[in-house]
Amino acid sequence: MSRLPPLAAIRAFEAAGRLENFSRAAEELGMTQAAVSYQIRQLEDRLGHALFVREKGRVRLSETGQRLLPAIRAAFASMGDAFASLDSDEAEVLTINAATSFGGTWLSARIGSFQLQYPDLAVRMAMSNVLVDFDASNVDVAIRIGGGHWPGLRADFLMRQYLAPIASPAFIAEHDIREPADLLRVQRLAPNDSWWADWFAAAGVATPPAPSRRGIELDSQLQEASAVQAGFGVAMMTPLYWRAELASGRLVQPFDTLYVSEASGMWLVHRENRVGVRKIERFREWLHAEIEKDRHILPEALWRPLP
């Protein structure tokens, strides 16, 4: 006898476990709630373990159910990928999810060259600082910031995260900023962020006390760039993203000192079971080649792999 339970029962469990609601699972699957409950009960009888804890008015996954659900979801994702891979290359769309600061600056300025190099691949890019759920979306690859350890994902190291204070030239002149300690007396964006303390330490400035007020906090460097260009303070930003603005003088990096993260970097990630998919591998190769073009302008510390 096959050890694999009926697919209908597995599908009912996956939907009910993901939603933790039999009624919503029934709606998604086009079944009745009674049918979903029957399929799950049959599966539990076959396994000899309860998959759900049934409480008044709701259900939640049991410990066994919590162990089983990720593998089931991954299996369904693999089947979906297998069927999707049957599409011809001409119809392929590469869907990218990128961290907002990186995607809205460096990557947006270069993604056109990827399209020109591979005109048969359409490109769709979204930007978000929320970690994308590959199992619940059609995203092919993502650019993530973090330590690089995400179960079930292949993570390609791109560079360490790094930052430096950046402001408008008018702000620097108005406040007579000449040395790193001068930044302690001016308006700083997100002044409570630990990056500031780390940068001051790297610049040889005694770690300052945390400001009594939180100040202005923005979601991305795109917003911070608008604020500092308008003269609203100094922000910790990534100079690589703002090369054009720094070269033109619209923005100024007053000090060469950089904060280089010891634990956080930028990574290209995708599901492990999609290694070898043409559109993903071509983008991976292109991205590494593009970043290599900027290597000569950045310190070697940025390329050391994270521990």
BALUM-942536 format. One record per residue (C-alpha): x, z, y; residue in three letters. Coordinates in steps of 0.1 Angstrom, whole numbers, plus 5000, padded with zeros to 4 digits. Each point is the difference from the previous one (the first is absolute). Layout:
BEGIN
XZYala ...
This chain:
BEGIN
500050005000met 501349915035ser 501150305020arg 498749845032leu 496550115009pro 497449745011pro 500949845033leu 496550085014ala 500650374995ala 503549985016ile 498649815030arg 497350265004ala 502550284999phe 502349835025glu 497249955026ala 498550344995ala 503450175001gly 501149815031arg 496850085018leu 499350334984glu 496349915000asn 498049854972phe 497349855023ser 502549825022arg 501949874969ala 496749874986ala 499349815033glu 503549854999glu 499749894964leu 496449885002gly 498950264974met 497750295000thr 501350355004gln 498850084965ala 502049714986ala 503250125017val 499450354988ser 499449874964tyr 503249795001gln 502150295012ile 498450244974arg 500949754973gln 503649985012leu 500350385001glu 498650034965asp 502549744988arg 503050175017leu 498950354992gly 500650115036his 497750055030ala 501049765028leu 497850165026phe 498950355010val 496349985006arg 498850235027glu 496750045017lys 499449695021gly 503549854995arg 502749914975val 503850025003arg 502849894978leu 501250254973ser 503750054995glu 499949734972thr 498249775023gly 502550045028gln 502949914975arg 498149704987leu 498749845032leu 503349885016pro 500949814969ala 496649844997ile 500149905037arg 503449854995ala 498849814970ala 497149855019phe 502349915029ala 502449824976ser 497149804985met 498949915036gly 503549895008asp 500149794968ala 496949815009phe 501049975037ala 503449854989ser 498149704985leu 499449875035asp 502249715010ser 502950065024asp 498249785026glu 497250265002ala 502250305001glu 499850255029val 502750265005leu 498350325014thr 502450235017ile 499350355013asn 502750135024ala 500650325019ala 498749945035thr 503250045019ser 502049774977phe 497249754994gly 499149965037gly 503549945012thr 502849894977trp 497949854972leu 497549825022ser 502849835019ala 501449864968arg 497249944975ile 499649655013gly 503349904985ser 498850114965phe 496949785004gln 502249715010leu 502350064970gln 497050024976tyr 497249795015pro 498050014968asp 499650385004leu 497450135024ala 500850335016val 497750285010arg 501450315017met 498450335009ala 501650305017met 499350364992ser 501850334997asn 497750114971val 501549954966leu 498249704984val 498350054966asp 501149704980phe 497450064974asp 497150005025ala 501149705022ser 501349654998asn 503450095016val 502949834983asp 502950185018val 500450285025ala 502750135023ile 500050374997arg 501950285017ile 501050294977gly 502350124972gly 499449704978gly 498550184970his 496549884993trp 498950004963pro 499049664987gly 501649815029leu 503249815003arg 501850105032ala 502749795016asp 502250195025phe 500349825033leu 501650255024met 499950365010arg 497650115027gln 501850045034tyr 499150075036leu 501350055035ala 498650105034pro 498749695019ile 498549985034ala 499549775030ser 503049945023pro 497950135029ala 499350334982phe 503750044992ile 501049945036ala 497250215015glu 501050314979his 503749945003asp 500550024962ile 503849994993arg 500550214969glu 497950094969pro 499250355013ala 498249845030asp 497249904977leu 499050364996leu 498750015035arg 497949685000val 496749894985gln 500549914963arg 497449844978leu 499150224969ala 502550275012pro 499250224970asn 501049744975asp 502950124978ser 501849665007trp 500850135035trp 501750314988ala 501949794974asp 501149765027trp 501150275024phe 502050164972ala 501749664993ala 500849975037ala 501650345001gly 497350175020val 499050354989ala 496749984982thr 497450055027pro 496950234996pro 496849824991ala 498149915032pro 497050225007ser 497749705002arg 499749704977arg 500149735026gly 499049644993ile 499949904963glu 499449644991leu 499549834966asp 502749735001ser 503049885020gln 497849715013leu 498050265019gln 503150205010glu 501749685013ala 497149945023ser 500150365012ala 503750015008val 500049665017gln 497350145023ala 502350295008gly 498350284981phe 503050154984gly 502749954972val 499149924964ala 501950024967met 499949634989met 501949774977thr 502349785021pro 500049724974leu 496349945007tyr 500549975037trp 503249785002arg 498449755023ala 498750265024glu 503350185000leu 502049685006ala 497849905029ser 500150345016gly 496350074998arg 500950304978leu 503250215000val 501750204972gln 502050245022pro 502250144972phe 501749854969asp 499350304978thr 497549934973leu 497950234978tyr 500449864964val 497750164975ser 501550164969glu 496749984981ala 497949725013ser 500449634999gly 498249675001met 499049844967trp 498349694987leu 497650104973val 497749844975his 498550084966arg 502650014972glu 497849774978asn 500449725026arg 503749964998val 500749634997gly 496949885018val 501349705020arg 498550085035lys 501250364998ile 503549914988glu 500449735027arg 498950255027phe 502350264987arg 503049765001glu 499149895035trp 499650355013leu 503350114987his 501749695015ala 498450065034glu 501050365002ile 503549914990glu 500249785031lys 499750325021asp 502550214980arg 502949925022his 498450165031ile 499050334982leu 502350284988pro 500950024963glu 498350334997ala 496749825000leu 500849824968trp 501050304978arg 497450044972pro 497950315002leu 500850284976pro 
